[in-house]
């Protein structure tokens, strides 16, 4: 899951070398934190949060395959 989100995030930003994705798991809850360069924050969130919502949708769809509840946090 971490690799999937990392690959998506790196394709969206201007500084892919500054993208850091961390994940932690407690039971069936998987929390993924995305850190990007401050100048790329708008590209990861998108207009009215559309890109962030799309990333969350993909992650939740991938999580249902493994019976996981996936939470995505975008950290500045």
N, CA, C and O atoms as a MOPAC input file, in Angstrom:
PM7 MOZYME 1SCF
protein

 N      0.82400 1    -1.19100 1     0.00000 1
 C      0.00000 1     0.00000 1     0.00000 1
 C      0.87000 1     1.25700 1     0.00000 1
 O      0.57500 1     2.22800 1    -0.69600 1
 N      1.93600 1     1.22400 1     0.78300 1
 C      2.84400 1     2.36600 1     0.86500 1
 C      3.43600 1     2.68100 1    -0.51000 1
 O      3.53500 1     3.84500 1    -0.90000 1
 N      3.82600 1     1.63600 1    -1.23800 1
 C      4.42100 1     1.84000 1    -2.56100 1
 C      3.42200 1     2.44000 1    -3.54200 1
 O      3.78400 1     3.27700 1    -4.36800 1
 N      2.16700 1     2.01500 1    -3.45000 1
 C      1.12200 1     2.54500 1    -4.31700 1
 C      0.95000 1     4.04500 1    -4.10000 1
 O      0.93800 1     4.81600 1    -5.05900 1
 N      0.81800 1     4.45400 1    -2.85700 1
 C      0.61100 1     5.87300 1    -2.53900 1
 C      1.85500 1     6.68600 1    -2.88500 1
 O      1.74400 1     7.80700 1    -3.38100 1
 N      3.04000 1     6.12900 1    -2.62800 1
 C      4.28900 1     6.82300 1    -2.96600 1
 C      4.38200 1     7.05700 1    -4.46400 1
 O      4.75600 1     8.14600 1    -4.89700 1
 N      4.04800 1     6.05700 1    -5.25300 1
 C      4.10400 1     6.19000 1    -6.70300 1
 C      3.12100 1     7.24200 1    -7.20500 1
 O      3.46800 1     8.04800 1    -8.06800 1
 N      1.91800 1     7.24300 1    -6.68400 1
 C      0.91400 1     8.23800 1    -7.08400 1
 C      1.38500 1     9.64100 1    -6.71900 1
 O      1.32200 1    10.55300 1    -7.54200 1
 N      1.85700 1     9.81300 1    -5.48900 1
 C      2.27600 1    11.14200 1    -5.01700 1
 C      3.46100 1    11.67200 1    -5.82200 1
 O      3.49700 1    12.85400 1    -6.16400 1
 N      4.42000 1    10.81500 1    -6.12300 1
 C      5.60100 1    11.26600 1    -6.87800 1
 C      5.24000 1    11.72200 1    -8.28200 1
 O      5.90000 1    12.60500 1    -8.82900 1
 N      4.21200 1    11.14300 1    -8.87400 1
 C      3.79900 1    11.53700 1   -10.21600 1
 C      3.10300 1    12.89900 1   -10.23300 1
 O      3.03800 1    13.54500 1   -11.27900 1
 N      2.59000 1    13.33300 1    -9.10300 1
 C      1.81200 1    14.56500 1    -9.04700 1
 C      2.63500 1    15.81700 1    -8.75700 1
 O      2.21800 1    16.91800 1    -9.11600 1
 N      3.78700 1    15.67400 1    -8.11900 1
 C      4.52500 1    16.83000 1    -7.60500 1
 C      5.70600 1    17.21000 1    -8.50600 1
 O      6.12500 1    16.44200 1    -9.37100 1
 N      6.23100 1    18.42700 1    -8.27300 1
 C      7.40800 1    18.89700 1    -9.00400 1
 C      8.70200 1    18.41600 1    -8.36600 1
 O      9.72300 1    18.31500 1    -9.04700 1
 N      8.68000 1    18.11600 1    -7.06400 1
 C      9.87200 1    17.67100 1    -6.34300 1
 C      9.64300 1    16.25400 1    -5.79500 1
 O      9.41400 1    16.09000 1    -4.59600 1
 N      9.70200 1    15.23300 1    -6.65600 1
 C      9.39600 1    13.87700 1    -6.19500 1
 C     10.39900 1    13.32500 1    -5.18500 1
 O     10.08500 1    12.39800 1    -4.43800 1
 N     11.60700 1    13.89500 1    -5.16000 1
 C     12.61000 1    13.42000 1    -4.20700 1
 C     12.26900 1    13.81400 1    -2.76700 1
 O     12.82900 1    13.25100 1    -1.82600 1
 N     11.36200 1    14.77200 1    -2.58700 1
 C     10.97100 1    15.22100 1    -1.25200 1
 C      9.69200 1    14.56100 1    -0.73900 1
 O      9.18700 1    14.93300 1     0.32100 1
 N      9.16900 1    13.59600 1    -1.47300 1
 C      7.95700 1    12.90300 1    -1.05100 1
 C      8.33400 1    11.78700 1    -0.08000 1
 O      9.17500 1    10.94100 1    -0.38400 1
 N      7.70100 1    11.79700 1     1.08700 1
 C      7.92700 1    10.75700 1     2.09700 1
 C      6.56500 1    10.20000 1     2.48900 1
 O      5.65000 1    10.94600 1     2.83800 1
 N      6.44600 1     8.87800 1     2.42600 1
 C      5.20600 1     8.21200 1     2.80100 1
 C      5.51100 1     7.24400 1     3.93600 1
 O      6.35200 1     6.35700 1     3.79900 1
 N      4.82300 1     7.42100 1     5.05300 1
 C      4.96700 1     6.54000 1     6.21900 1
 C      3.63500 1     5.85600 1     6.46600 1
 O      2.57500 1     6.43000 1     6.21800 1
 N      3.69900 1     4.62400 1     6.95600 1
 C      2.46500 1     3.94200 1     7.30300 1
 C      2.59000 1     3.29500 1     8.67200 1
 O      3.66300 1     2.84100 1     9.06900 1
 N      1.47900 1     3.26200 1     9.37900 1
 C      1.41500 1     2.57400 1    10.66200 1
 C      0.11400 1     1.78900 1    10.69600 1
 O     -0.90200 1     2.20600 1    10.13900 1
 N      0.16800 1     0.64800 1    11.36000 1
 C     -0.99400 1    -0.22900 1    11.38100 1
 C     -1.31900 1    -0.62900 1    12.80800 1
 O     -0.44900 1    -1.04600 1    13.57300 1
 N     -2.59100 1    -0.49200 1    13.14600 1
 C     -3.09900 1    -0.93800 1    14.44300 1
 C     -4.33200 1    -1.78700 1    14.17000 1
 O     -5.39900 1    -1.26400 1    13.84900 1
 N     -4.17600 1    -3.08500 1    14.29800 1
 C     -5.28900 1    -3.98700 1    13.99600 1
 C     -5.61000 1    -3.94700 1    12.51800 1
 O     -4.74900 1    -4.21100 1    11.67900 1
 N     -6.85700 1    -3.61300 1    12.19800 1
 C     -7.23700 1    -3.52500 1    10.79300 1
 C     -7.32100 1    -2.08300 1    10.30100 1
 O     -7.92800 1    -1.81800 1     9.26300 1
 N     -6.71600 1    -1.14900 1    11.03600 1
 C     -6.68200 1     0.25900 1    10.64300 1
 C     -5.26600 1     0.60700 1    10.18200 1
 O     -4.30400 1     0.48400 1    10.94100 1
 N     -5.15900 1     1.03600 1     8.94200 1
 C     -3.88500 1     1.42900 1     8.36200 1
 C     -3.89700 1     2.94000 1     8.16300 1
 O     -4.77000 1     3.47500 1     7.47900 1
 N     -2.92300 1     3.62800 1     8.76200 1
 C     -2.81000 1     5.07400 1     8.61900 1
 C     -1.58100 1     5.38100 1     7.77800 1
 O     -0.47500 1     4.94000 1     8.09000 1
 N     -1.78800 1     6.14000 1     6.71200 1
 C     -0.70000 1     6.51100 1     5.80900 1
 C     -0.53700 1     8.02100 1     5.86500 1
 O     -1.50300 1     8.76400 1     5.69000 1
 N      0.69500 1     8.47400 1     6.11200 1
 C      1.01600 1     9.90100 1     6.16600 1
 C      1.85000 1    10.26900 1     4.95400 1
 O      2.86100 1     9.62700 1     4.67100 1
 N      1.42800 1    11.30200 1     4.24000 1
 C      2.14700 1    11.77900 1     3.06300 1
 C      2.77000 1    13.12500 1     3.39700 1
 O      2.06900 1    14.07000 1     3.75900 1
 N      4.09000 1    13.20800 1     3.27500 1
 C      4.80900 1    14.46500 1     3.46400 1
 C      5.36000 1    14.90000 1     2.11000 1
 O      6.02000 1    14.11800 1     1.42500 1
 N      5.09100 1    16.13500 1     1.72800 1
 C      5.61600 1    16.67500 1     0.47100 1
 C      6.25500 1    18.02500 1     0.73400 1
 O      6.07900 1    18.61700 1     1.79900 1
 N      6.99500 1    18.49900 1    -0.24400 1
 C      7.59100 1    19.83100 1    -0.17700 1
 C      6.45700 1    20.85200 1    -0.04900 1
 O      5.41600 1    20.69200 1    -0.68700 1
 N      6.63900 1    21.89300 1     0.76200 1
 C      5.56300 1    22.88700 1     0.93100 1
 C      5.08700 1    23.51000 1    -0.38600 1
 O      3.91800 1    23.87800 1    -0.50300 1
 N      5.96900 1    23.63000 1    -1.36700 1
 C      5.55300 1    24.20100 1    -2.64800 1
 C      4.66900 1    23.24500 1    -3.45200 1
 O      3.97900 1    23.67400 1    -4.37700 1
 N      4.68400 1    21.97400 1    -3.11100 1
 C      3.87600 1    20.97100 1    -3.81300 1
 C      2.58200 1    20.63200 1    -3.08800 1
 O      1.83000 1    19.77500 1    -3.55000 1
 N      2.30900 1    21.27400 1    -1.97900 1
 C      1.13500 1    20.94500 1    -1.18500 1
 C     -0.15500 1    21.12600 1    -1.99400 1
 O     -1.06200 1    20.30000 1    -1.89500 1
 N     -0.24300 1    22.16900 1    -2.77100 1
 C     -1.43600 1    22.41200 1    -3.57400 1
 C     -1.65700 1    21.35600 1    -4.63400 1
 O     -2.79700 1    21.04300 1    -4.97600 1
 N     -0.57300 1    20.80300 1    -5.15800 1
 C     -0.69300 1    19.77600 1    -6.19300 1
 C     -1.19300 1    18.46000 1    -5.61800 1
 O     -1.89400 1    17.71200 1    -6.29900 1
 N     -0.84300 1    18.17500 1    -4.37900 1
 C     -1.28200 1    16.93200 1    -3.74800 1
 C     -2.73300 1    17.05300 1    -3.27600 1
 O     -3.46600 1    16.06400 1    -3.27200 1
 N     -3.14800 1    18.24700 1    -2.88100 1
 C     -4.51800 1    18.44300 1    -2.40500 1
 C     -5.47300 1    18.69400 1    -3.57300 1
 O     -6.57000 1    18.13700 1    -3.60300 1
 N     -5.07200 1    19.51600 1    -4.51800 1
 C     -5.91300 1    19.80900 1    -5.67400 1
 C     -6.98700 1    20.83100 1    -5.36300 1
 O     -7.19900 1    21.20500 1    -4.20900 1
 N     -7.65900 1    21.27500 1    -6.41000 1
 C     -8.73900 1    22.24700 1    -6.23500 1
 C     -9.87600 1    21.60300 1    -5.45900 1
 O    -10.37100 1    20.53300 1    -5.81300 1
 N    -10.27200 1    22.27500 1    -4.40400 1
 C    -11.34500 1    21.82600 1    -3.51700 1
 C    -11.10300 1    20.41200 1    -2.98700 1
 O    -12.04900 1    19.70000 1    -2.65000 1
 N     -9.82600 1    20.01000 1    -2.91400 1
 C     -9.47700 1    18.71800 1    -2.33800 1
 C     -9.75200 1    17.52400 1    -3.22600 1
 O     -9.81700 1    16.39500 1    -2.74000 1
 N     -9.91200 1    17.74700 1    -4.50500 1
 C    -10.27300 1    16.65000 1    -5.41000 1
 C     -9.17200 1    15.60600 1    -5.54900 1
 O     -9.46300 1    14.41100 1    -5.57600 1
 N     -7.91800 1    16.03200 1    -5.63600 1
 C     -6.81900 1    15.07200 1    -5.77700 1
 C     -6.67700 1    14.25700 1    -4.49700 1
 O     -6.51600 1    13.03800 1    -4.55300 1
 N     -6.73500 1    14.91800 1    -3.35000 1
 C     -6.64400 1    14.21300 1    -2.06900 1
 C     -7.78300 1    13.20200 1    -1.92600 1
 O     -7.57300 1    12.09100 1    -1.43900 1
 N     -8.96900 1    13.58400 1    -2.34400 1
 C    -10.11400 1    12.67300 1    -2.27200 1
 C     -9.89900 1    11.46800 1    -3.18700 1
 O    -10.24000 1    10.34300 1    -2.82500 1
 N     -9.33900 1    11.70200 1    -4.35900 1
 C     -9.07600 1    10.60300 1    -5.28900 1
 C     -8.02900 1     9.64300 1    -4.73100 1
 O     -8.16200 1     8.42800 1    -4.87800 1
 N     -6.98700 1    10.18000 1    -4.09100 1
 C     -5.96500 1     9.33300 1    -3.47200 1
 C     -6.59600 1     8.49700 1    -2.36000 1
 O     -6.31400 1     7.30500 1    -2.23900 1
 N     -7.44100 1     9.11600 1    -1.55900 1
 C     -8.11600 1     8.38000 1    -0.48300 1
 C     -9.02700 1     7.28500 1    -1.03500 1
 O     -9.11200 1     6.19800 1    -0.46400 1
 N     -9.70300 1     7.56900 1    -2.13800 1
 C    -10.59300 1     6.57800 1    -2.75200 1
 C     -9.80500 1     5.36800 1    -3.24400 1
 O    -10.21600 1     4.22700 1    -3.02900 1
 N     -8.68000 1     5.61400 1    -3.90100 1
 C     -7.84100 1     4.51400 1    -4.38900 1
 C     -7.30500 1     3.69600 1    -3.22100 1
 O     -7.29400 1     2.46700 1    -3.27400 1
 N     -6.86300 1     4.37500 1    -2.17000 1
 C     -6.31700 1     3.67300 1    -1.00500 1
 C     -7.38900 1     2.83300 1    -0.30900 1
 O     -7.12800 1     1.70300 1     0.10200 1
 N     -8.58500 1     3.38500 1    -0.18100 1
 C     -9.66300 1     2.62600 1     0.46400 1
 C    -10.06200 1     1.41900 1    -0.37500 1
 O    -10.37000 1     0.36000 1     0.17000 1
 N    -10.05900 1     1.57100 1    -1.70000 1
 C    -10.38700 1     0.44400 1    -2.57600 1
 C     -9.33500 1    -0.65100 1    -2.45300 1
 O     -9.66900 1    -1.83600 1    -2.41300 1
 N     -8.07200 1    -0.25900 1    -2.39200 1
 C     -7.00600 1    -1.25200 1    -2.22600 1
 C     -7.06900 1    -1.88400 1    -0.83900 1
 O     -6.73600 1    -3.05900 1    -0.68300 1
 N     -7.48200 1    -1.13700 1     0.14900 1
 C     -7.57600 1    -1.65300 1     1.51200 1
 C     -8.69400 1    -2.65900 1     1.70100 1
 O     -8.57400 1    -3.57100 1     2.51900 1
 N     -9.77600 1    -2.50800 1     0.96000 1
 C    -10.88300 1    -3.44900 1     1.10700 1
 C    -10.49000 1    -4.85300 1     0.67500 1
 O    -11.06200 1    -5.83500 1     1.14900 1
 N     -9.53200 1    -4.95000 1    -0.20800 1
 C     -9.04200 1    -6.25600 1    -0.64900 1
 C     -8.41800 1    -7.03000 1     0.51200 1
 O     -8.48200 1    -8.25800 1     0.55700 1
 N     -7.81500 1    -6.29800 1     1.44700 1
 C     -7.15700 1    -6.90700 1     2.60600 1
 C     -7.94800 1    -6.69100 1     3.89700 1
 O     -7.41800 1    -6.90400 1     4.98700 1
 N     -9.20000 1    -6.27300 1     3.78400 1
 C    -10.05600 1    -5.98100 1     4.94300 1
 C     -9.43000 1    -4.95700 1     5.88100 1
 O     -9.43200 1    -5.13900 1     7.09900 1
 N     -8.89500 1    -3.88100 1     5.31000 1
 C     -8.28400 1    -2.80900 1     6.08800 1
 C     -9.08800 1    -1.52700 1     5.93100 1
 O     -9.63400 1    -1.23900 1     4.86600 1
 N     -9.14700 1    -0.77000 1     7.01400 1
 C     -9.67700 1     0.57700 1     6.94900 1
 C     -8.47600 1     1.49700 1     6.77000 1
 O     -7.58700 1     1.52100 1     7.62200 1
 N     -8.43500 1     2.24300 1     5.69500 1
 C     -7.27300 1     3.06000 1     5.35500 1
 C     -7.58100 1     4.52700 1     5.59700 1
 O     -8.59300 1     5.04400 1     5.12600 1
 N     -6.69800 1     5.19800 1     6.33800 1
 C     -6.79000 1     6.64400 1     6.57100 1
 C     -5.57700 1     7.29600 1     5.94000 1
 O     -4.45400 1     6.84000 1     6.15100 1
 N     -5.77900 1     8.35600 1     5.17000 1
 C     -4.68600 1     9.08300 1     4.53300 1
 C     -4.59100 1    10.45100 1     5.18400 1
 O     -5.57600 1    11.18900 1     5.23400 1
 N     -3.40800 1    10.79300 1     5.68500 1
 C     -3.15400 1    12.11800 1     6.25800 1
 C     -2.10100 1    12.80300 1     5.40100 1
 O     -1.03900 1    12.23800 1     5.13700 1
 N     -2.39900 1    14.02500 1     4.96800 1
 C     -1.42900 1    14.82000 1     4.22500 1
 C     -0.84000 1    15.81100 1     5.20400 1
 O     -1.54100 1    16.68400 1     5.71500 1
 N      0.45000 1    15.67600 1     5.46300 1
 C      1.13200 1    16.44500 1     6.49800 1
 C      1.95100 1    17.53900 1     5.83700 1
 O      2.63100 1    17.29600 1     4.84100 1
 N      1.88600 1    18.74800 1     6.39200 1
 C      2.70700 1    19.83900 1     5.85900 1
 C      3.98300 1    20.00900 1     6.61400 1
 O      4.78200 1    20.88600 1     6.28600 1

